[in-house]
Amino acid sequence: MSNLLLIFFTASEILLLAIVLFFFLRLRKSEELVSELQAKQEDFVRRLQFNTQLESELVATFEQRQNELLSINEELESKAEELRKLVKLAGEYCKSPQMMREIILNGHRSGKSTMQLAKATGLSSEEVELIIDRA
């Protein structure tokens, strides 16, 4: 009976050893899986950080360009206002009596008729003739 007990304990010890070995192999496989997941997670975090940095650079560049565009727009508005003033002055200058007189006299010297000069200046033909006669 003692031999039978010894065989029983030896068999159970071998069985327990096999079970421990099986759990050890499973544990090792789980550790490899966890290591792989950690590596993928670290790679994912690095990519997220890169994307975040890229996005913040894009936002900063966008804000800078927006500010530049606002400054250019303000410049254009001031130039447009200056041009409006110049056009207004040019219009007033063109309608001035001295300018009209110069236009009529130069046109008369170049051989234009009084009717053509009247149309060009917006005056009547009598007014054009009076200006030509006074010169």
CORWO-V972614 format. One line per field, one symbol per residue. psi: psi as a letter, one per 40 degrees, with the letter a starting at -180 (. if undefined). burial: 1 if it has 24 or more other ideal C-beta (glycine too) atoms within 12 Angstrom, else 0. A space follows every 50 residues. Layout:
psi=???
burial=???
This chain:
psi=dddddddddddddddddddddddddddddddddddddddddddddddddd ddddddddddddddddddddddddddddddddddddddddddddeidddd dddddddddeeiidddddddeeiidddddddddd.
burial=00000000000000000000000000000000000000000000000000 00000000000000000000000000000000000000000000000001 00110011000001001100101000010011000
